[in-house]
Amino acid sequence: MNPTLPFPLPGTQLVHVGRQPIFDVTGDVVAYELLFRGSMDAVDAGRRDTYATSQVIVNTFTEFGIDEVVGDRTCFINLTREFLTGELVLPFGPDHVVLEVLETVAVDDEVIAGVTALVGQGYRIALDDFVWGSGHEKLLPLASFVKLDLLEGDLTHLDEIVAACRAYPGIQIVAEGLETGEHLALSNRYGFELRQGYVLSRPQVLTATSLTPSRLRRLELLGALSAADTDLERILSIIAGDPALTMRVLRASNSAAVGATTKISSVRQAVVMLGIAHIRQWAMLMVVDDVAEATEVQMAEALTRARLCENVAVAFGASADAAFMAGLIGAVAGMLGLSNAAMAHQLPLSPDIAGALERGTGPIGQVLRVVNAYERGDLAEVAAAYSGDDLTGTVMDAMRWSRMAVQATQN
């Protein structure tokens, strides 16, 4: 995260996610509800809930990383009908996540079947702003949490609602909308296990600066992933050719929710680790939203640097794939106004890449020093450190390759 930037740099955007703590009876934070924070001005009214949910998921898991947002605590995520019925697939596993059924969702046979399937996969369900008689009582046998709004809800039948929830021993009640001491006293009187509201803590907004992947690239990736015969090489080419998309794949591969446990050293390893199914799900969510693109110049510069690092790697006995990754990450860090070390710290990098970016160590560190020296015009340092072929020809190759890669994203 880079909270010092008041506005995004050219070709970048500020992304946000809100989180409101949920406390237990002892006052410890045990979970966070994740909240949409952003503009809805350009979103059709009929798809705003879905847009908000998609943005929260994509930003949390691929821009920040779930560990950055909630640590080892549970997160509550609001879901719309499309996610509950499987029309949009959840690109994360059930660990440390609670799925909230929004009060605006009409509970019919399709929703009940979808929620039943999610519970069968290990997801826990919360019923948001629960109101008896709305149809959501049909989901009580499947729920792990029921959220009761003590500020705006109808409290005239609170005894009956609490009794109905207590008929299911596995349900914990979350008292939300707590804004006064009376609300807290009411929570204590009924023995509500969890509490949420302004009297305890207001929502916090987390902000990060992010590159925005080309929308065309998202669609191209989605098409490649949806083909009858999935072409791994094409998928790798699409991802590696878009710096922003690479960053999202790297962050997603680091998410505890998708079970990544090894450190990555190449785009190929990240894709293989994450799996085609998860890549497909992330691409679908990215298509749901609609945002700006990085400029062609920025894309070309980033890819030129990465390709140059790849080409120089052989002279230092470094892995070409790892050098490409290090060069790309360094270029993206510059676009985001971050240091190499700050960017590396956010990503699940292998020790050789992390050490090169953070401390300049190892063969890849030597590659980066030569490329950095060339970019700032220090040809004496380049000559002293680099014993390979004439670097001018290598640079021209990198520039030609990057121009072709960028043109491919525009056609």
Secondary structure as GFF3:
##gff-version 3
##sequence-region A 1 411
A	DSSP	beta_strand	12	24	.	.	.	ID=ss1
A	DSSP	beta_strand	29	35	.	.	.	ID=ss2
A	DSSP	three_ten_helix	45	47	.	.	.	ID=ss3
A	DSSP	alpha_helix	48	58	.	.	.	ID=ss4
A	DSSP	pi_helix	59	64	.	.	.	ID=ss5
A	DSSP	alpha_helix	66	70	.	.	.	ID=ss6
A	DSSP	beta_strand	74	79	.	.	.	ID=ss7
A	DSSP	alpha_helix	81	84	.	.	.	ID=ss8
A	DSSP	beta_strand	97	101	.	.	.	ID=ss9
A	DSSP	alpha_helix	109	120	.	.	.	ID=ss10
A	DSSP	beta_strand	124	127	.	.	.	ID=ss11
A	DSSP	three_ten_helix	136	142	.	.	.	ID=ss12
A	DSSP	beta_strand	145	149	.	.	.	ID=ss13
A	DSSP	alpha_helix	158	166	.	.	.	ID=ss14
A	DSSP	beta_strand	172	176	.	.	.	ID=ss15
A	DSSP	alpha_helix	181	190	.	.	.	ID=ss16
A	DSSP	beta_strand	194	195	.	.	.	ID=ss17
A	DSSP	beta_strand	204	211	.	.	.	ID=ss18
A	DSSP	alpha_helix	215	226	.	.	.	ID=ss19
A	DSSP	alpha_helix	232	240	.	.	.	ID=ss20
A	DSSP	alpha_helix	243	253	.	.	.	ID=ss21
A	DSSP	three_ten_helix	256	258	.	.	.	ID=ss22
A	DSSP	alpha_helix	267	274	.	.	.	ID=ss23
A	DSSP	alpha_helix	276	288	.	.	.	ID=ss24
A	DSSP	alpha_helix	296	312	.	.	.	ID=ss25
A	DSSP	three_ten_helix	313	316	.	.	.	ID=ss26
A	DSSP	alpha_helix	320	336	.	.	.	ID=ss27
A	DSSP	alpha_helix	340	345	.	.	.	ID=ss28
A	DSSP	alpha_helix	351	359	.	.	.	ID=ss29
A	DSSP	alpha_helix	362	375	.	.	.	ID=ss30
A	DSSP	alpha_helix	379	385	.	.	.	ID=ss31
A	DSSP	alpha_helix	391	410	.	.	.	ID=ss32
###
